[in-house]
Amino acid sequence: MLADSRRNAPPKAFFPTALRLLPGLLLAPVCVAFSGCASVGYLTQAAHGEWRVLHERVPIARVIANPATPSAVRTRLQLVQDARQFAVTDLDLPDNGSYRSYANLHRPFVVWNVVATPQFSVEPLRWCFPISGCVDYRGYFHERSARAFGARLAARGNDVRVAGVTAYSTLGHFADPVLSTMLRYSDLDLVGTIFHELAHQLYYVPGDSEFDESFAMTVEAEGLSRWLGGRSGELQKYTAEQRFDDSVDRVLAAARSQLQRLYAMPLPDARKRVRKRAILSATGERILAMESAAHVHSGYDELIAEGLNNADLAAAATYSDCVPGFERLLQQNDDELPLFYAAVRRIGRDPRARRALCAQSAAGPAPPAQP
């Protein structure tokens, strides 16, 4: 396994594409007319935070040429330049101004995500924005604001997770920079994040986070496989790493299935809470045992130590449940990315086709919940 993989960081479910509401920011006053919309104050903090990020942009070529640039940063940005060109020439991803500049944010995360579910549900709460639709999280540029919002949701009885995020996409409406927060990960994860975020710029369905994130995850994985194509040893390690990630996804999906059955049972809330804790605890223990056997960290260690909850499982589902459908679609199109992208666009226009693509979960057989 790659020793410096993203597993040493927060799980994948929490850090890509934290904020995709920016096209609607100028329409913030309209939002009050929509049921379930976020507040104007929330949109204002997002607009101000994005302005600060854009204000820090410097062309990557200029950063590399600056003698004061640390050599480690220079090396990573040279890698970014190579990956950015590969994304255009080999993956047919957008050739625009995104990821051709650099922004040093002087903080560990660019935003903090809040994901929440009801106490007895694994379906995430959703928030809606003009143009970009409804999403399964709220992203804040200040950690204190994110934790305050999370605390309010928790006080209402919801399961909540607040986690830092290293990157996001504005869907091509702005020239997104490479962020200093992205440089904390391995070379492979940095390259994969660029592929992932450019995939969001290529195609995005408002209001369908599962479809959008699974599409981007599929493009990221395919892109990294091609990036490593001539390096058989690294490719083998990456493939093994992907298999481990898939096995963790299946464990989490099985836990979601168990919890869904439990929550549908006509039991007193107190008994449901006890059984819920038992399922989540067993899930965490199973992941830790898998890590120990494989000598690798999944990235869920901190969450398991704090206690897994519905929100963790819901966030993971957003990034994994539809991936098998996209992988099959890519194979059906002979692994030709332009054909695959065209097929994704056709399916994306039809809600029924999107649901059919996502119908097969990554879950393996799950043990039944005990009555």
C-alpha positions as CSV (number, residue, x, y, z in Angstrom):
1,M,0.0,0.0,0.0
2,L,1.1,3.6,-0.5
3,A,2.4,4.8,2.8
4,D,1.5,8.4,2.1
5,S,-2.0,7.8,0.9
6,R,-5.0,9.9,1.6
7,R,-6.0,7.5,4.3
8,N,-3.8,9.6,6.7
9,A,-6.3,12.4,6.1
10,P,-10.1,12.8,6.6
11,P,-12.1,10.2,4.6
12,K,-12.8,11.0,1.0
13,A,-16.4,11.6,1.8
14,F,-15.7,14.8,3.6
15,F,-13.2,16.8,1.5
16,P,-13.8,17.0,-2.2
17,T,-16.3,19.5,-3.6
18,A,-17.4,21.2,-0.5
19,L,-19.2,24.1,-2.1
20,R,-21.1,24.1,-5.3
21,L,-23.5,27.0,-4.8
22,L,-21.5,29.9,-6.1
23,P,-23.4,30.4,-9.4
24,G,-26.4,31.4,-7.3
25,L,-24.6,33.8,-5.0
26,L,-25.7,36.9,-6.9
27,L,-29.2,35.7,-6.6
28,A,-29.1,35.4,-2.8
29,P,-32.1,37.6,-2.1
30,V,-34.2,35.2,-4.3
31,C,-33.4,32.3,-2.0
32,V,-35.8,33.4,0.7
33,A,-38.6,32.5,-1.7
34,F,-37.6,28.8,-1.8
35,S,-38.7,26.3,0.7
36,G,-35.6,24.8,2.4
37,C,-33.2,27.4,1.1
38,A,-30.1,28.5,3.0
39,S,-30.2,31.9,4.6
40,V,-28.9,35.1,2.9
41,G,-26.3,35.3,5.7
42,Y,-25.0,31.9,4.8
43,L,-24.7,32.8,1.1
44,T,-23.0,36.0,2.0
45,Q,-20.2,34.2,4.0
46,A,-19.8,31.9,1.1
47,A,-19.4,34.8,-1.4
48,H,-16.9,36.6,0.9
49,G,-14.9,33.4,1.5
50,E,-14.7,32.7,-2.3
51,W,-13.6,36.3,-2.9
52,R,-10.8,35.8,-0.4
53,V,-9.7,32.6,-2.1
54,L,-9.8,34.2,-5.6
55,H,-7.9,37.3,-4.3
56,E,-5.0,35.0,-3.2
57,R,-4.5,33.5,-6.7
58,V,-1.0,33.8,-8.3
59,P,-0.2,32.1,-11.6
60,I,1.6,28.8,-11.0
61,A,4.4,29.7,-13.4
62,R,5.1,32.8,-11.4
63,V,5.2,30.9,-8.1
64,I,7.6,28.3,-9.5
65,A,9.9,31.1,-10.9
66,N,9.9,32.9,-7.6
67,P,13.3,32.2,-5.7
68,A,11.5,32.6,-2.4
69,T,9.1,29.7,-3.1
70,P,10.0,26.6,-0.9
71,S,11.4,23.8,-3.0
72,A,8.8,21.4,-1.8
73,V,6.0,23.7,-3.0
74,R,7.8,24.3,-6.3
75,T,8.0,20.5,-6.8
76,R,4.3,19.9,-6.1
77,L,3.2,22.7,-8.4
78,Q,5.3,21.3,-11.2
79,L,3.5,18.1,-10.6
80,V,0.2,20.0,-10.8
81,Q,1.2,21.5,-14.2
82,D,1.9,18.0,-15.6
83,A,-1.4,16.6,-14.2
84,R,-3.3,19.6,-15.6
85,Q,-1.9,19.0,-19.1
86,F,-2.6,15.3,-18.8
87,A,-6.2,16.0,-17.8
88,V,-6.7,17.9,-21.1
89,T,-4.7,15.7,-23.5
90,D,-5.5,12.2,-22.0
91,L,-8.8,12.6,-20.1
92,D,-10.6,15.1,-22.3
93,L,-11.3,17.3,-19.2
94,P,-11.9,21.0,-19.5
95,D,-9.1,23.2,-20.8
96,N,-9.7,26.4,-18.9
97,G,-8.1,28.6,-16.3
98,S,-8.8,26.3,-13.4
99,Y,-5.8,24.8,-11.5
100,R,-3.3,27.1,-13.4
101,S,-2.9,29.4,-10.4
102,Y,-2.1,28.9,-6.7
103,A,-3.6,30.3,-3.5
104,N,-1.8,30.1,-0.2
105,L,-4.6,30.1,2.4
106,H,-2.4,29.8,5.6
107,R,-4.9,27.4,7.2
108,P,-5.3,23.6,7.1
109,F,-8.7,23.5,5.3
110,V,-10.4,25.8,2.8
111,V,-13.9,25.1,4.2
112,W,-15.6,23.0,6.8
113,N,-18.5,20.8,5.8
114,V,-21.5,20.0,8.0
115,V,-23.4,16.8,7.2
116,A,-26.4,15.8,9.2
117,T,-29.2,13.2,9.3
118,P,-32.2,12.7,11.5
119,Q,-31.6,10.5,14.6
120,F,-33.3,7.4,13.0
121,S,-32.3,7.9,9.3
122,V,-29.3,7.4,7.1
123,E,-30.7,10.0,4.6
124,P,-28.8,13.3,4.8
125,L,-30.6,16.6,5.3
126,R,-30.5,18.7,2.2
127,W,-30.1,22.5,1.6
128,C,-31.1,24.2,-1.6
129,F,-29.6,27.1,-3.6
130,P,-30.6,29.0,-6.7
131,I,-29.3,27.4,-10.0
132,S,-27.0,24.8,-8.4
133,G,-29.8,22.9,-6.7
134,C,-29.9,20.9,-3.5
135,V,-26.9,19.4,-1.8
136,D,-26.3,17.1,1.2
137,Y,-24.0,19.4,3.2
138,R,-23.3,23.0,4.2
139,G,-19.8,24.4,3.6
140,Y,-18.4,27.2,5.8
141,F,-15.2,29.2,5.3
142,H,-14.8,29.6,9.1
143,E,-14.6,26.5,11.3
144,R,-16.4,28.3,14.2
145,S,-19.4,29.0,12.0
146,A,-19.5,25.4,10.8
147,R,-19.4,24.0,14.4
148,A,-22.0,26.5,15.6
149,F,-24.4,25.4,12.8
150,G,-23.6,21.7,13.6
151,A,-24.3,22.3,17.2
152,R,-27.7,23.8,16.4
153,L,-28.6,20.8,14.3
154,A,-27.4,18.4,17.0
155,A,-29.5,20.2,19.6
156,R,-32.5,19.3,17.5
157,G,-31.7,15.6,17.8
158,N,-29.8,15.1,14.5
159,D,-26.7,13.1,13.9
160,V,-24.0,15.6,12.8
161,R,-20.4,15.5,11.5
162,V,-18.3,18.6,10.9
163,A,-15.1,18.0,8.9
164,G,-12.4,20.0,7.2
165,V,-12.3,20.1,3.4
166,T,-9.2,20.7,1.2
167,A,-10.7,21.4,-2.2
168,Y,-13.9,22.3,-4.0
169,S,-15.2,23.2,-7.5
170,T,-17.1,26.3,-8.6
171,L,-18.2,24.3,-11.7
172,G,-16.1,26.4,-14.0
173,H,-17.8,29.7,-13.1
174,F,-14.5,30.9,-11.6
175,A,-10.9,29.8,-12.4
176,D,-10.4,27.6,-9.4
177,P,-6.8,27.8,-8.0
178,V,-4.7,25.0,-6.6
179,L,-5.0,25.6,-2.9
180,S,-2.3,25.2,-0.3
181,T,-4.7,22.9,1.6
182,M,-4.4,20.5,-1.3
183,L,-0.7,20.2,-1.0
184,R,-1.0,18.3,2.4
185,Y,-1.8,15.1,0.5
186,S,0.4,12.7,-1.4
187,D,1.3,13.2,-5.0
188,L,-1.2,10.7,-6.2
189,D,-4.0,12.2,-4.2
190,L,-3.1,15.7,-5.4
191,V,-3.3,14.6,-9.0
192,G,-6.6,12.7,-8.3
193,T,-8.2,15.7,-6.7
194,I,-7.5,17.8,-9.8
195,F,-9.1,15.1,-12.0
196,H,-12.0,14.9,-9.6
197,E,-12.8,18.6,-9.5
198,L,-12.4,19.0,-13.3
199,A,-14.9,16.3,-13.7
200,H,-17.4,18.4,-11.8
201,Q,-16.7,21.2,-14.3
202,L,-17.3,18.9,-17.2
203,Y,-20.7,17.7,-16.1
204,Y,-22.9,18.5,-13.1
205,V,-26.6,17.7,-12.3
206,P,-28.1,20.2,-9.9
207,G,-29.6,18.5,-6.9
208,D,-28.1,15.0,-7.3
209,S,-25.0,14.8,-5.1
210,E,-24.8,11.0,-5.4
211,F,-24.8,11.1,-9.2
212,D,-22.3,14.0,-9.3
213,E,-19.8,12.7,-6.8
214,S,-19.8,9.1,-8.1
215,F,-19.2,10.4,-11.6
216,A,-16.3,12.5,-10.4
217,M,-14.9,9.5,-8.3
218,T,-15.1,7.3,-11.4
219,V,-13.2,9.9,-13.5
220,E,-10.7,10.3,-10.8
221,A,-10.0,6.6,-10.5
222,E,-9.8,6.1,-14.3
223,G,-7.6,9.1,-14.6
224,L,-5.2,7.9,-12.0
225,S,-5.0,4.4,-13.6
226,R,-4.0,6.0,-16.9
227,W,-1.6,8.4,-15.1
228,L,0.1,5.4,-13.6
229,G,-0.2,3.3,-16.7
230,G,3.6,3.1,-17.4
231,R,4.5,2.5,-13.8
232,S,3.4,-1.0,-13.1
233,G,4.6,-1.1,-9.5
234,E,2.8,2.1,-8.5
235,L,-0.3,1.0,-10.5
236,Q,-0.4,-2.3,-8.6
237,K,-0.2,-0.5,-5.3
238,Y,-2.9,1.9,-6.4
239,T,-5.2,-0.9,-7.6
240,A,-4.7,-2.7,-4.3
241,E,-5.5,0.5,-2.5
242,Q,-8.7,0.8,-4.5
243,R,-9.8,-2.7,-3.6
244,F,-9.3,-1.9,0.1
245,D,-11.4,1.3,-0.3
246,D,-14.1,-0.7,-2.0
247,S,-14.1,-3.2,0.9
248,V,-14.5,-0.4,3.4
249,D,-17.4,1.1,1.3
250,R,-19.1,-2.3,1.4
251,V,-18.9,-2.5,5.1
252,L,-20.3,1.0,5.5
253,A,-23.1,0.2,3.0
254,A,-24.0,-3.0,4.9
255,A,-24.2,-0.9,8.1
256,R,-26.6,1.5,6.3
257,S,-28.8,-1.4,5.2
258,Q,-28.9,-2.7,8.8
259,L,-29.8,0.7,10.2
260,Q,-32.5,1.2,7.6
261,R,-34.1,-2.0,8.6
262,L,-33.8,-1.2,12.3
263,Y,-35.3,2.3,11.9
264,A,-38.3,0.8,10.1
265,M,-39.1,-1.5,13.0
266,P,-41.9,-0.7,15.4
267,L,-39.6,-0.4,18.4
268,P,-39.4,2.2,21.2
269,D,-36.9,4.9,20.5
270,A,-34.8,3.8,23.5
271,R,-34.3,0.3,22.1
272,K,-33.6,1.7,18.6
273,R,-30.8,3.8,20.1
274,V,-29.2,0.9,21.9
275,R,-29.2,-1.2,18.7
276,K,-28.1,1.7,16.6
277,R,-25.0,2.2,18.9
278,A,-24.3,-1.6,18.6
279,I,-24.4,-1.6,14.8
280,L,-22.2,1.5,14.5
281,S,-19.7,0.2,17.1
282,A,-19.4,-3.1,15.3
283,T,-18.9,-1.3,12.0
284,G,-16.1,0.7,13.4
285,E,-14.5,-2.4,14.9
286,R,-14.7,-4.2,11.6
287,I,-13.0,-1.4,9.7
288,L,-10.2,-1.2,12.3
289,A,-9.7,-5.0,12.0
290,M,-9.5,-4.7,8.2
291,E,-6.9,-1.9,8.6
292,S,-4.9,-4.0,11.0
293,A,-4.9,-7.0,8.6
294,A,-4.0,-4.9,5.6
295,H,-1.5,-2.7,7.6
296,V,-3.2,0.5,6.3
297,H,-5.3,3.3,7.6
298,S,-8.7,4.0,6.0
299,G,-9.0,7.6,7.2
300,Y,-11.9,6.7,9.4
301,D,-9.8,6.1,12.6
302,E,-10.6,9.5,14.1
303,L,-14.3,9.2,13.3
304,I,-14.4,5.7,14.8
305,A,-12.7,6.9,17.9
306,E,-15.3,9.7,18.3
307,G,-18.1,7.3,17.4
308,L,-19.5,6.7,14.0
309,N,-23.0,8.1,13.4
310,N,-25.6,8.2,10.7
311,A,-24.0,11.3,9.1
312,D,-20.8,9.5,8.5
313,L,-22.5,6.7,6.7
314,A,-24.6,9.1,4.7
315,A,-21.6,11.1,3.6
316,A,-19.8,7.9,2.5
317,A,-22.8,6.9,0.4
318,T,-22.7,10.1,-1.5
319,Y,-19.3,9.2,-2.9
320,S,-19.6,5.5,-3.4
321,D,-23.0,4.0,-4.0
322,C,-23.3,5.0,-7.6
323,V,-19.7,4.2,-8.6
324,P,-20.3,0.6,-9.7
325,G,-22.9,1.9,-12.2
326,F,-20.5,4.4,-13.7
327,E,-17.8,1.8,-13.9
328,R,-20.0,-0.5,-15.9
329,L,-21.0,2.4,-18.1
330,L,-17.4,3.2,-18.8
331,Q,-16.8,-0.5,-19.7
332,Q,-19.9,-0.5,-22.0
333,N,-18.3,2.4,-23.9
334,D,-15.1,0.5,-24.4
335,D,-13.3,2.7,-21.9
336,E,-13.5,5.6,-24.3
337,L,-13.8,8.7,-22.2
338,P,-15.5,10.9,-24.8
339,L,-18.2,8.2,-25.4
340,F,-18.5,7.7,-21.6
341,Y,-19.0,11.4,-21.0
342,A,-21.7,11.6,-23.8
343,A,-23.5,8.6,-22.2
344,V,-23.3,10.3,-18.7
345,R,-24.9,13.5,-20.2
346,R,-27.7,11.5,-21.8
347,I,-28.4,9.7,-18.5
348,G,-28.1,12.9,-16.5
349,R,-31.0,14.5,-18.3
350,D,-33.4,11.7,-17.2
351,P,-34.0,11.3,-13.5
352,R,-35.2,7.7,-14.0
353,A,-32.1,6.8,-15.8
354,R,-30.0,8.3,-13.1
355,R,-31.8,6.3,-10.5
356,A,-31.3,3.1,-12.5
357,L,-27.6,3.8,-12.9
358,C,-27.3,4.1,-9.1
359,A,-29.6,1.2,-8.3
360,Q,-26.9,-1.3,-7.5
361,S,-25.2,-0.3,-4.3
362,A,-21.6,-1.1,-3.5
363,A,-22.8,-3.1,-0.5
364,G,-22.2,-6.8,-0.3
365,P,-24.6,-9.1,1.6
366,A,-25.4,-7.5,5.0
367,P,-26.3,-9.5,8.1
368,P,-29.9,-9.0,9.1
369,A,-30.7,-6.6,11.9
370,Q,-31.9,-8.6,14.9
371,P,-35.5,-8.1,15.9
